[in-house]
Amino acid sequence: TLLAPEGLIGEEDTLIDPIKLMWSSGCPLHLSDDGIQHLAALAKEDPGSLFLLDSYHACCSPLGLDEATSGFDAPARRLSEALAPSQSTLLVIHHTNKSVTGGNATNASRGSNALPAAASNTILMNWFRQPAEGQAATDTRVLVKSQGRGKGCSVLVQLEDDGWVPM
């Protein structure tokens, strides 16, 4: 459903390049030592790959980590170190706390700030006009703000039926 509008799913739900592998909740991969070793082996076979974790909580929940503690970032740091020799990139989706309406990704991160502190760059995506509590968004414009080791930037985009459009 989410990949089709981006042209990343073929006939009979086959993955289209550049996506090579995907795990789901029905067949998960967790950031245990075995999971990290498996991903590192895949990165060695395909240097320069992009690894997208959606979401960090889902990949770490069986590990028994408390996201409010400073050790919540440990699996991400270990995975990042394991991917480094292959020059692969790790992109992690971590959801915000419920009260976020702006600011930056570090402050908006649910739990402790340990996970965003482990990242080179963070990106916060927020509805441009926040819907009222319990209401669905009718304005599909999204404000995207980045910060990190590079220069931060902001861009306003709109989610259309056929993908993202810069405003």
C-alpha positions in Angstrom: 0.0 0.0 0.0 2.7 2.5 0.9 5.3 1.4 -1.7 3.0 1.2 -4.7 2.5 5.0 -5.2 6.3 5.3 -5.1 6.7 2.8 -7.9 8.5 0.3 -5.7 6.2 -2.7 -6.0 5.7 -4.7 -9.2 3.2 -7.3 -10.3 2.2 -9.8 -7.6 3.7 -7.6 -4.9 7.3 -8.1 -6.1 10.0 -5.7 -4.9 11.4 -3.4 -7.5 15.0 -2.1 -7.5 16.4 -0.5 -5.4 14.6 -2.5 -2.7 16.3 -5.9 -2.4 14.9 -7.3 0.9 12.2 -6.5 3.3 11.1 -8.0 6.6 7.6 -7.5 8.0 5.8 -8.0 11.3 4.9 -11.5 10.0 8.5 -12.3 9.5 10.5 -9.8 11.5 14.2 -9.1 11.9 15.2 -7.7 15.3 18.4 -5.9 16.4 19.7 -8.7 18.5 23.3 -9.7 18.0 22.2 -12.3 15.4 20.1 -9.8 13.6 22.9 -7.2 13.5 25.4 -9.9 12.2 22.9 -10.8 9.5 22.5 -7.2 8.3 26.3 -6.7 8.4 26.7 -9.8 6.2 24.2 -8.4 3.7 26.0 -5.1 3.7 29.3 -6.8 3.0 27.7 -8.5 0.0 26.2 -5.2 -1.3 28.5 -2.3 -0.2 26.9 1.2 -0.1 23.4 -0.1 0.7 20.7 1.8 2.5 19.2 0.1 5.5 15.8 1.5 6.6 14.4 0.5 9.9 10.7 1.1 10.4 10.4 1.5 13.2 13.2 1.3 15.7 10.8 0.3 18.4 9.5 -2.6 16.4 13.1 -3.8 15.7 14.1 -3.5 19.4 10.9 -4.4 21.3 11.8 -8.1 22.0 15.2 -7.0 23.5 13.4 -5.6 26.6 15.0 -2.1 26.3 13.3 0.8 28.0 13.2 3.6 25.5 13.2 6.1 28.4 16.8 5.1 29.3 20.1 6.2 27.9 20.9 2.6 26.7 18.0 2.6 24.2 20.4 3.6 21.4 22.8 0.7 21.9 21.4 -1.6 19.1 21.5 1.4 16.6 25.1 2.2 17.6 26.1 -1.5 17.2 24.4 -1.8 13.8 25.9 1.5 12.6 29.4 0.2 13.6 28.7 -3.1 11.9 27.6 -1.4 8.6 30.5 1.1 8.6 33.1 -1.1 6.8 30.7 -1.6 3.9 30.0 2.2 3.7 26.3 1.4 4.1 23.8 4.0 5.4 21.4 3.4 8.3 18.1 5.3 8.3 15.9 4.8 11.4 12.3 5.8 11.8 11.5 6.6 15.4 8.1 8.1 16.3 7.6 11.3 18.2 5.9 11.8 21.5 2.2 12.6 21.3 2.6 16.3 22.2 5.0 17.3 19.5 3.8 20.2 17.3 7.1 21.6 16.1 10.6 22.1 17.4 13.2 19.6 16.3 13.5 15.8 16.0 15.7 15.5 19.2 13.1 17.2 21.4 10.2 15.5 19.6 11.6 12.0 20.0 9.6 9.8 22.4 11.5 8.3 25.3 15.0 9.5 26.0 17.1 11.6 23.7 19.7 8.8 23.4 18.5 7.6 20.0 18.6 11.0 18.2 21.9 11.7 19.9 23.4 8.6 18.1 22.4 9.9 14.7 24.5 12.0 12.4 21.3 13.8 11.2 17.7 13.9 12.3 14.6 14.8 10.4 11.3 15.8 11.9 8.2 15.5 9.7 5.1 17.3 11.0 1.7 18.2 9.4 2.0 21.9 8.4 -1.4 22.5 10.0 -1.8 20.2 13.0 -5.3 18.5 13.0 -7.4 18.9 16.1 -7.0 16.2 18.8 -8.5 13.0 17.5 -9.1 14.4 14.0 -7.6 13.2 10.7 -5.4 15.6 8.8 -7.2 17.2 5.9 -4.3 19.5 4.9 -1.7 17.0 3.5 1.2 19.4 3.5 4.1 18.3 5.6 7.0 20.4 7.0 10.3 18.5 6.9 13.1 19.9 9.1 16.6 18.5 9.4 19.4 19.1 11.8 22.7 17.4 12.6 26.3 17.5 11.7 25.6 19.1 8.3 23.7 22.3 7.7 20.0 22.1 8.8 17.2 22.9 6.4 13.4 23.0 6.1 11.1 22.1 3.2 7.4 22.1 2.8 6.0 19.2 0.8 2.6 17.8 0.0 1.6 14.2 -0.2 -0.3 13.6 -3.4 -1.8 10.3 -4.7 1.3 9.8 -6.9 4.0 10.8 -4.3 5.6 13.8 -2.6 5.5 17.2 -4.3 7.7 20.2 -3.1 5.7 23.3 -2.4 
